[in-house]
Amino acid sequence: MADLATKAGGKALVFVRQLSKEADMVGTKVAYQTTYSYKLSRDSKSEDTKNGKVQKGGALDGTISLEMLSSNQDVLNDIEGAVIDNKKVEFWIVYTDTPGSKSGTYEARYMIAGITSHEETGDSDNSVSVKIEASIDDGYARKGEVTLSIDDNDDTSYGFKDLGKVTNSEQSSSASAPTK
């Protein structure tokens, strides 16, 4: 029997890029993302016949939605610009807890989509949040593997520093996780 493992929601990260910028920039992890949703649906219609019901399937429809805290990250401006200018956006959902077949790769889904909704919300006692929804071209995401470096995965964190006064020459990147 296969060794089954669940995928952790906190380890699934969404990266984006305007399709028109693919020659100039890499896919960027959206900072402060809180949740995403990848949904596939197909309209189904049944027709009564003298021999019983006959099911007729419609076209496949895929959507992706993403919620995040607002920030000054350039990619958020790109996403909003894509809505205004009706430009396509690339999305990757990267499962960082599921290694790929080669070192440094991870299982992922890739899709090209048109943004159908961009909503920014802020109340007095919470951070400003942004929610986007997009309709996936050809109805579904393609599965594959992406190469992901530590820098791509950790763009909002910081390096390790010692307790005392630290000069630039003494900074270390040899941080380790706490032991139990």
DRENDO-1510 file (C-alpha; in Angstrom, 1 decimal, always signed):
<recs>
REC; n; res; u; v; w
REC; 1; MET; +0.0; +0.0; +0.0 .
REC; 2; ALA; +1.2; +3.5; -0.8 .
REC; 3; ASP; +2.6; +5.7; +1.9 .
REC; 4; LEU; +0.0; +8.5; +2.1 .
REC; 5; ALA; +0.8; +11.9; +3.4 .
REC; 6; THR; -1.4; +15.0; +3.7 .
REC; 7; LYS; -0.4; +18.4; +2.3 .
REC; 8; ALA; -0.1; +21.2; +4.8 .
REC; 9; GLY; -2.0; +24.4; +3.8 .
REC; 10; GLY; +0.8; +26.6; +5.3 .
REC; 11; LYS; +3.3; +24.9; +3.0 .
REC; 12; ALA; +1.3; +25.6; -0.2 .
REC; 13; LEU; +2.5; +28.9; -1.5 .
REC; 14; VAL; +1.2; +31.0; -4.4 .
REC; 15; PHE; +3.5; +32.7; -6.8 .
REC; 16; VAL; +2.4; +35.1; -9.6 .
REC; 17; ARG; +3.6; +37.1; -12.5 .
REC; 18; GLN; +1.9; +39.1; -15.3 .
REC; 19; LEU; +2.3; +37.0; -18.4 .
REC; 20; SER; +3.5; +40.0; -20.4 .
REC; 21; LYS; +6.5; +40.3; -18.0 .
REC; 22; GLU; +7.7; +36.6; -18.3 .
REC; 23; ALA; +10.9; +37.7; -20.2 .
REC; 24; ASP; +11.8; +40.3; -17.5 .
REC; 25; MET; +11.0; +38.8; -14.1 .
REC; 26; VAL; +10.6; +35.6; -12.3 .
REC; 27; GLY; +7.4; +34.4; -10.6 .
REC; 28; THR; +7.1; +36.1; -7.3 .
REC; 29; LYS; +5.7; +34.7; -4.0 .
REC; 30; VAL; +2.9; +36.9; -2.8 .
REC; 31; ALA; +3.8; +38.2; +0.6 .
REC; 32; TYR; +1.5; +37.8; +3.5 .
REC; 33; GLN; -0.9; +35.4; +1.7 .
REC; 34; THR; -3.5; +34.0; +4.1 .
REC; 35; THR; -5.5; +31.5; +1.9 .
REC; 36; TYR; -6.0; +30.4; -1.6 .
REC; 37; SER; -8.6; +28.3; -3.4 .
REC; 38; TYR; -8.3; +26.3; -6.6 .
REC; 39; LYS; -11.6; +25.1; -7.9 .
REC; 40; LEU; -12.7; +22.9; -10.8 .
REC; 41; SER; -16.3; +22.7; -11.9 .
REC; 42; ARG; -18.3; +21.4; -14.8 .
REC; 43; ASP; -22.0; +22.2; -15.5 .
REC; 44; SER; -24.0; +19.1; -15.9 .
REC; 45; LYS; -27.4; +18.8; -17.5 .
REC; 46; SER; -29.6; +15.8; -17.6 .
REC; 47; GLU; -32.2; +15.1; -20.2 .
REC; 48; ASP; -35.1; +12.7; -19.6 .
REC; 49; THR; -35.6; +10.1; -22.3 .
REC; 50; LYS; -37.9; +7.1; -22.6 .
REC; 51; ASN; -35.0; +4.9; -21.5 .
REC; 52; GLY; -34.0; +7.1; -18.5 .
REC; 53; LYS; -31.9; +10.1; -17.8 .
REC; 54; VAL; -29.0; +11.0; -20.1 .
REC; 55; GLN; -26.2; +13.2; -18.6 .
REC; 56; LYS; -24.6; +15.9; -20.7 .
REC; 57; GLY; -21.5; +17.5; -19.4 .
REC; 58; GLY; -20.6; +21.1; -20.1 .
REC; 59; ALA; -17.2; +22.8; -20.4 .
REC; 60; LEU; -14.7; +22.6; -17.6 .
REC; 61; ASP; -14.4; +25.8; -15.6 .
REC; 62; GLY; -11.4; +26.5; -13.3 .
REC; 63; THR; -10.9; +29.3; -10.9 .
REC; 64; ILE; -8.3; +30.4; -8.5 .
REC; 65; SER; -8.8; +32.9; -5.6 .
REC; 66; LEU; -6.2; +34.3; -3.3 .
REC; 67; GLU; -6.4; +36.3; -0.1 .
REC; 68; MET; -3.6; +38.3; +1.4 .
REC; 69; LEU; -2.8; +41.2; +3.6 .
REC; 70; SER; -2.1; +44.3; +1.6 .
REC; 71; SER; +1.5; +45.4; +1.3 .
REC; 72; ASN; +3.7; +47.6; -0.8 .
REC; 73; GLN; +4.9; +44.6; -2.8 .
REC; 74; ASP; +5.2; +45.4; -6.5 .
REC; 75; VAL; +3.4; +42.3; -7.6 .
REC; 76; LEU; +0.2; +43.5; -6.0 .
REC; 77; ASN; +0.3; +46.6; -8.3 .
REC; 78; ASP; +0.9; +44.2; -11.2 .
REC; 79; ILE; -2.2; +42.2; -10.2 .
REC; 80; GLU; -4.4; +45.3; -9.9 .
REC; 81; GLY; -2.9; +46.5; -13.2 .
REC; 82; ALA; -3.8; +43.2; -14.9 .
REC; 83; VAL; -7.5; +43.8; -13.9 .
REC; 84; ILE; -7.5; +47.4; -15.2 .
REC; 85; ASP; -5.6; +46.5; -18.5 .
REC; 86; ASN; -7.2; +43.1; -19.0 .
REC; 87; LYS; -3.9; +41.3; -19.0 .
REC; 88; LYS; -3.3; +37.6; -18.3 .
REC; 89; VAL; -1.5; +36.5; -15.1 .
REC; 90; GLU; +0.5; +33.4; -14.4 .
REC; 91; PHE; -0.1; +31.5; -11.1 .
REC; 92; TRP; +1.9; +28.7; -9.5 .
REC; 93; ILE; +0.7; +26.8; -6.4 .
REC; 94; VAL; +3.9; +25.3; -5.0 .
REC; 95; TYR; +3.7; +22.5; -2.4 .
REC; 96; THR; +6.9; +23.1; -0.5 .
REC; 97; ASP; +6.2; +20.0; +1.7 .
REC; 98; THR; +6.2; +17.7; -1.4 .
REC; 99; PRO; +9.7; +17.4; -3.0 .
REC; 100; GLY; +9.9; +16.8; -6.8 .
REC; 101; SER; +11.9; +14.2; -8.6 .
REC; 102; LYS; +15.1; +16.3; -8.6 .
REC; 103; SER; +16.9; +18.1; -5.8 .
REC; 104; GLY; +15.5; +21.6; -5.2 .
REC; 105; THR; +12.2; +21.0; -7.0 .
REC; 106; TYR; +8.7; +20.8; -5.6 .
REC; 107; GLU; +5.4; +19.6; -6.9 .
REC; 108; ALA; +3.3; +22.5; -8.3 .
REC; 109; ARG; +0.3; +23.6; -10.4 .
REC; 110; TYR; +0.7; +26.2; -13.1 .
REC; 111; MET; -2.0; +28.2; -14.7 .
REC; 112; ILE; -2.6; +31.2; -16.9 .
REC; 113; ALA; -5.7; +33.2; -15.9 .
REC; 114; GLY; -7.6; +36.4; -16.3 .
REC; 115; ILE; -8.4; +38.3; -13.1 .
REC; 116; THR; -12.1; +38.6; -12.8 .
REC; 117; SER; -12.3; +40.3; -9.4 .
REC; 118; HIS; -10.0; +42.4; -7.2 .
REC; 119; GLU; -11.3; +43.5; -3.8 .
REC; 120; GLU; -9.5; +45.5; -1.1 .
REC; 121; THR; -11.0; +45.6; +2.3 .
REC; 122; GLY; -10.0; +47.4; +5.5 .
REC; 123; ASP; -11.8; +47.9; +8.8 .
REC; 124; SER; -10.7; +49.9; +11.8 .
REC; 125; ASP; -9.4; +46.9; +13.8 .
REC; 126; ASN; -7.8; +44.8; +11.1 .
REC; 127; SER; -5.1; +45.0; +8.5 .
REC; 128; VAL; -6.1; +45.9; +4.9 .
REC; 129; SER; -6.7; +42.8; +2.9 .
REC; 130; VAL; -6.9; +42.0; -0.8 .
REC; 131; LYS; -8.9; +39.2; -2.4 .
REC; 132; ILE; -8.5; +38.3; -6.1 .
REC; 133; GLU; -10.4; +35.8; -8.2 .
REC; 134; ALA; -9.3; +34.6; -11.6 .
REC; 135; SER; -10.7; +32.4; -14.4 .
REC; 136; ILE; -8.2; +29.8; -15.6 .
REC; 137; ASP; -7.6; +29.6; -19.3 .
REC; 138; ASP; -8.5; +26.2; -20.8 .
REC; 139; GLY; -10.3; +25.4; -17.5 .
REC; 140; TYR; -7.6; +23.7; -15.4 .
REC; 141; ALA; -4.0; +24.0; -14.0 .
REC; 142; ARG; -1.2; +21.9; -15.3 .
REC; 143; LYS; +0.8; +19.8; -12.9 .
REC; 144; GLY; +4.5; +19.8; -12.8 .
REC; 145; GLU; +7.6; +20.6; -10.8 .
REC; 146; VAL; +9.2; +24.0; -10.1 .
REC; 147; THR; +12.7; +24.8; -9.0 .
REC; 148; LEU; +12.6; +26.8; -5.7 .
REC; 149; SER; +15.5; +28.2; -3.8 .
REC; 150; ILE; +15.4; +29.1; -0.1 .
REC; 151; ASP; +15.5; +32.8; -1.2 .
REC; 152; ASP; +12.3; +32.4; -3.2 .
REC; 153; ASN; +10.5; +30.7; -0.3 .
REC; 154; ASP; +11.6; +33.2; +2.4 .
REC; 155; ASP; +11.5; +36.6; +0.8 .
REC; 156; THR; +9.9; +38.3; +3.9 .
REC; 157; SER; +12.2; +36.9; +6.6 .
REC; 158; TYR; +15.6; +37.9; +7.8 .
REC; 159; GLY; +19.0; +36.3; +8.4 .
REC; 160; PHE; +20.5; +35.2; +11.7 .
REC; 161; LYS; +22.3; +37.6; +14.0 .
REC; 162; ASP; +24.3; +37.1; +17.1 .
REC; 163; LEU; +23.2; +38.5; +20.5 .
REC; 164; GLY; +25.8; +41.2; +20.7 .
REC; 165; LYS; +26.6; +44.2; +18.6 .
REC; 166; VAL; +26.7; +43.0; +15.0 .
REC; 167; THR; +28.6; +44.6; +12.1 .
REC; 168; ASN; +27.9; +43.7; +8.5 .
REC; 169; SER; +31.0; +41.5; +8.3 .
REC; 170; GLU; +29.8; +39.4; +11.3 .
REC; 171; GLN; +26.3; +38.5; +10.0 .
REC; 172; SER; +25.7; +34.8; +9.5 .
REC; 173; SER; +23.3; +32.9; +7.4 .
REC; 174; SER; +23.8; +29.7; +9.3 .
REC; 175; ALA; +20.4; +29.9; +11.2 .
REC; 176; SER; +19.0; +26.7; +12.4 .
REC; 177; ALA; +15.7; +25.6; +13.7 .
REC; 178; PRO; +15.3; +25.2; +17.5 .
REC; 179; THR; +15.8; +21.7; +18.8 .
REC; 180; LYS; +13.3; +20.0; +21.1 .
</recs>
